[in-house]
């Protein structure tokens, strides 16, 4: 009888717990409804412009017919991928894409970090805000305007740089049509336009550093360089690794607009990349399935690079992106 009564009591005690738990969950959601509401635009953006378009990659395995659509197009398997690998100029555009990305990693990637470190040392808030505004502004200029400025400055005839070279007794240089100058020009344009904007993330990371760490280091006799090396850099190290990993995911992406505007017949050997190739074959040539296969190939290479870089970062003691 005692056992039966204990079973009945436990059963009665379990029954009211379920609705209480449900009420607790609903109350928790209601109390933070404004935070969840802020997630809605981001979720919709990724759903509409990132995940939904992924359905279109199926046409890379088809001979896509715009009039028949995906459902009425013939499946061809890996035909377009094999055609890409057998393309005579494949290794040329692959090499050009890799070279430009590596040059960006070597010369462009460290510049926002250096700028953020220098801005962090500016103590006068007014001057810091002015400098930030100046270096941010080029980000809002379109690549068309940047290309136009480049043509005005570097043109062989009437260009500002060549005017000074000839006045100093030198010879005018064909900066815009020389294959030797194409890559340095692209990197310099990227640095001028985007380096200032890239400092935002690093400055945000530096704003979270406890000022007491600097005060304690001063008491211990550390100078500015010691503070930079032992406090400031470790504070943004994880951010640097994460952005580096994400950049490696776009190792074959160099931006269409900038390259297309600066490309000429004499610089195709060093400037023709996947973006310009896809433009010619896809938009101009109408090979939608083929160029989708090119895009999928780039994405797979980027995914492999992210996985490898993430594992390497973890071996160095960093958290990585996942």
DOMARMAR-617473 format. One record per residue (C-alpha): x, y, z; residue number from 1. Coordinates in steps of 0.25 Angstrom, whole numbers, plus 5000, padded with zeros to 4 digits. Each point is the difference from the previous one (the first is absolute). Example, Ala and Ser with C-alpha at 12.3 -4.5 7.8 and 13.67 -1.06 7.14 Angstrom:
BEGIN
X|Y|Z|nr
5049|4982|5031|1;
5006|5014|4998|2;
***
This chain:
BEGIN
X|Y|Z|nr
5000|5000|5000|1;
5011|5009|5003|2;
5007|4998|4987|3;
4987|5003|4993|4;
4998|5013|5007|5;
5014|5004|4997|6;
4997|4997|4985|7;
4988|5008|5000|8;
5007|5012|5007|9;
5011|5000|4990|10;
4990|5000|4989|11;
4993|5011|5005|12;
5012|5008|5002|13;
5005|4998|4986|14;
4987|5005|4993|15;
5000|5015|5004|16;
5015|5001|4996|17;
4998|4999|4985|18;
4991|5013|4999|19;
5009|5007|5009|20;
5012|4997|4991|21;
4992|5004|4988|22;
4996|5013|5007|23;
5015|5003|5003|24;
5004|4998|4986|25;
4989|5009|4995|26;
5003|5011|5010|27;
5015|4999|4996|28;
4997|5003|4986|29;
4990|5011|5003|30;
5010|5007|5009|31;
5010|5000|4989|32;
4991|5002|4988|33;
5007|5013|4996|34;
5013|4993|4998|35;
4994|4989|4992|36;
4993|5010|4992|37;
5014|5006|4996|38;
5004|4987|4995|39;
4989|5000|4989|40;
5006|5009|4990|41;
5013|4992|5000|42;
4993|4986|4999|43;
4992|5005|4989|44;
5012|5006|4993|45;
5008|4987|5001|46;
4987|4992|4996|47;
4997|5008|4988|48;
5014|5003|4994|49;
5009|4989|5006|50;
4992|4987|5002|51;
4989|5001|4990|52;
5009|5003|4988|53;
5008|4988|5003|54;
4989|4992|4993|55;
5005|5006|4987|56;
5013|4992|5001|57;
4993|4988|4994|58;
5000|5006|4986|59;
5016|4997|5001|60;
4996|4986|4998|61;
4990|5003|4988|62;
5000|5006|4987|63;
4991|5011|5005|64;
4989|5005|4990|65;
4995|5014|5005|66;
4986|4997|4993|67;
4999|4986|5006|68;
5005|5003|5014|69;
5007|4991|5010|70;
4989|4989|4999|71;
5000|4999|4985|72;
5016|5001|4998|73;
5008|4988|4997|74;
5009|4994|5010|75;
5015|4998|4995|76;
5007|4997|5013|77;
5014|5005|5001|78;
5001|5005|4986|79;
5002|5014|5002|80;
5011|4998|5011|81;
5008|4991|4991|82;
4998|5011|4989|83;
5006|5010|5010|84;
5012|4992|5004|85;
5003|4997|4985|86;
4999|5015|4996|87;
5013|5004|4995|88;
5000|5013|5008|89;
4996|4994|5013|90;
5014|5000|5007|91;
5002|5014|4995|92;
4987|5006|5007|93;
5003|4991|5012|94;
5014|5005|5001|95;
4996|5014|4999|96;
4989|4999|5010|97;
5009|4993|5010|98;
5011|5011|4998|99;
4991|5012|5002|100;
4994|4993|5012|101;
5014|4997|5006|102;
5004|5014|4997|103;
4988|5006|5007|104;
5003|4991|5012|105;
5015|5004|5001|106;
4998|5015|4997|107;
4985|5004|5003|108;
4996|4991|5011|109;
5011|5006|5010|110;
4997|5015|4997|111;
4986|5001|5008|112;
5007|4993|5012|113;
5011|5010|4999|114;
4991|5012|4999|115;
4991|4995|5011|116;
5012|4999|5009|117;
5005|5014|4997|118;
4986|5006|5002|119;
4999|4993|5013|120;
5012|5008|5004|121;
4994|5013|4997|122;
4996|5006|5013|123;
4993|5013|4995|124;
4986|4995|4997|125;
4997|5012|4990|126;
5012|4996|4991|127;
4997|4985|5001|128;
4986|5003|4995|129;
5005|5009|4989|130;
5010|4990|4995|131;
4990|4988|5001|132;
4990|5008|4991|133;
5011|5003|4990|134;
5004|4986|4998|135;
4986|4995|5000|136;
4995|5009|4989|137;
5007|4992|4988|138;
4991|4988|5003|139;
4988|5007|4996|140;
5006|5004|4986|141;
4996|4990|4989|142;
5011|4992|4993|143;
4995|5008|4987|144;
5005|5013|5006|145;
5013|4993|5006|146;
5003|4995|4986|147;
4997|5014|4994|148;
5010|5006|5010|149;
5010|4990|4997|150;
4999|5003|4985|151;
5001|5015|5003|152;
5013|4998|5008|153;
5007|4989|4993|154;
4996|5003|4985|155;
5012|5000|4991|156;
4996|5013|4994|157;
4996|5011|5009|158;
5001|4991|5012|159;
5005|5007|5013|160;
5010|4990|5003|161;
5006|5000|4986|162;
5000|5015|4999|163;
5009|5000|5012|164;
5009|4989|4995|165;
5002|5007|4987|166;
5003|5014|5006|167;
5010|4993|5009|168;
5007|4994|4987|169;
4994|4986|5001|170;
4992|4993|4990|171;
4985|4998|5001|172;
4995|4986|5005|173;
4988|4993|4995|174;
4995|4996|5013|175;
4986|4997|4996|176;
5004|4991|4988|177;
5012|4993|5006|178;
4999|4986|5005|179;
5011|5003|5010|180;
4992|5011|5007|181;
4986|4994|5000|182;
5001|4992|5013|183;
5007|5011|5008|184;
4989|5010|4995|185;
4989|4990|5004|186;
5006|4999|5014|187;
5002|5015|5002|188;
4986|5003|4996|189;
4995|4989|5010|190;
5008|5006|5011|191;
4996|5014|4997|192;
4985|4997|4999|193;
4998|4989|5011|194;
5011|5001|5010|195;
4994|5010|5008|196;
4986|4993|5000|197;
5007|4988|5005|198;
5005|5006|5013|199;
4986|5000|5005|200;
5000|4986|5005|201;
5014|5001|5006|202;
4997|5013|5007|203;
4987|4994|5006|204;
5009|4988|5005|205;
5010|5010|5006|206;
4989|5008|5007|207;
4997|4988|5009|208;
5014|5000|5006|209;
5000|5003|5015|210;
5007|5014|5002|211;
5005|4994|5013|212;
5009|4991|4993|213;
5008|5012|4994|214;
5000|5007|5013|215;
5006|4987|5007|216;
5010|4999|4989|217;
5005|5015|5002|218;
5002|4997|5015|219;
5008|4988|4996|220;
5009|5009|4991|221;
4994|4996|4986|222;
5002|5010|4989|223;
4990|5001|4988|224;
5007|4989|4992|225;
4999|4990|5011|226;
4985|5004|5002|227;
4998|4998|4985|228;
5007|4987|5000|229;
4994|4994|5013|230;
4986|5006|5001|231;
4995|5006|4987|232;
5004|4989|4990|233;
4996|4989|5009|234;
4986|5007|5001|235;
4998|4999|4985|236;
5007|4987|4997|237;
4988|4992|5000|238;
4993|5010|4991|239;
5012|5000|4990|240;
4999|4985|4999|241;
4985|4999|4998|242;
5001|5011|4989|243;
5011|4993|4994|244;
4993|4987|4999|245;
4988|5006|4994|246;
5009|5007|4990|247;
5006|4987|4996|248;
4985|4995|4997|249;
5000|5011|4989|250;
5014|4996|4994|251;
4995|4999|4986|252;
4991|5013|5001|253;
5007|5013|4996|254;
4988|5009|4997|255;
4994|5001|4986|256;
4998|5015|4999|257;
5014|5005|5003|258;
5007|4989|4992|259;
4990|5003|4988|260;
5002|5015|5000|261;
5015|4999|5000|262;
5002|4988|4991|263;
5005|5003|4986|264;
5004|4991|4988|265;
5015|5002|5004|266;
4998|4995|5014|267;
4991|4988|4998|268;
5012|4991|5003|269;
5001|5005|5014|270;
4986|5005|5003|271;
4990|4990|4994|272;
4994|4994|5012|273;
4987|4991|5003|274;
4991|5012|5001|275;
5003|5005|4987|276;
5000|4986|4993|277;
4986|4998|5006|278;
4996|5013|4995|279;
5004|4997|4986|280;
4995|4985|4999|281;
4988|5002|5009|282;
4994|5014|4997|283;
5005|5002|4986|284;
5001|4986|4995|285;
4987|4995|5007|286;
5007|4988|5006|287;
4992|5000|5013|288;
5003|4985|5004|289;
5014|5001|4997|290;
5003|5013|5008|291;
4992|4995|5012|292;
5009|4988|5000|293;
5012|5010|5001|294;
4993|5007|5011|295;
4998|4986|5008|296;
5014|4997|4997|297;
5005|5013|5007|298;
4991|4997|5012|299;
5005|4986|5002|300;
5015|5005|4999|301;
4996|5011|5010|302;
4993|4990|5010|303;
5012|4991|4999|304;
5009|5012|5004|305;
4991|5004|5011|306;
5001|4986|5006|307;
5015|4999|4999|308;
5002|5014|5005|309;
4991|4998|5012|310;
5007|4987|5004|311;
5013|5007|4999|312;
4995|5011|5009|313;
4996|4990|5010|314;
5014|4994|5000|315;
5005|5014|5004|316;
4991|5001|5012|317;
4989|5009|4993|318;
4985|4997|5000|319;
4998|5001|4985|320;
4986|5003|4994|321;
4994|4987|5005|322;
***
